[in-house]
């Protein structure tokens, strides 16, 4: 690939946070789509908190903490 991992809005915890604009908690990093979920699982991380960053009512980013 091109080294980028895109998460579609609505898919997984990060995607749901992006789609709804509401912070989300995911209890299983293994169920997260893409390379990020696989890397978190390989590192022994189990859960994720995703917080959307909005500016002027538009999504700018999603900040995620895996633990």
N, C-alpha and C positions, 0 to 999 in steps of 0.2 A: 504494500500500500504506500500511501504518501506520508505516513507517519502521523496522520491525524485520525482521531477517533471521534466521530460525531454521534451524538445521542439525539434521537428524534423526540420531539415534544410528545409527551404522553407515555413514553416508554421508560420503565423503571422509575426509581425514586427521583432522580435528577430530571427526567423528562416530565414527570407529573408536576414537579415544582415549577418547571418552566411553563407548562401548559396552564396551570391554575393561578400562578403568581402567589402561591401560599407555601410556607415552609412545610417540608415533608420529612418523615422518619421512615427508613427502611430497615427491617430487622434481619435481612439476609443479603449480604454483599454478593453472595454466590448467585443470586437471582438477578443481579443488575446486568443489563446488556453491555456488550462491547468489551474493549480491552481494560477499561477502568475497573469494572467489576471483577474480571479475572485477576488483575494485578492485586486488588484489595484482598481477594480470597487467598491468593498465593502468599501474601504478607501476613496472613493470619487475622485479618480484620473481618469482623462479623456484621457490623451495622453501619448505617450512613444517615447523616442529617444533611438535607439539601435546603438551602435558603436562596430564593430568587432575589436578584438585585434589580430593582426597577428605578427608572429615571424618567420623569415626565410621563408616567404611565406606561412606559415601554420596557420590556425585558432587555437588560444589558448583559447579564451574566447569571450563572447559578454557582454559588459557593457551596462546596461539599466537604464534610468532615467524615472520614471513615474511622471507625474505632472498633 
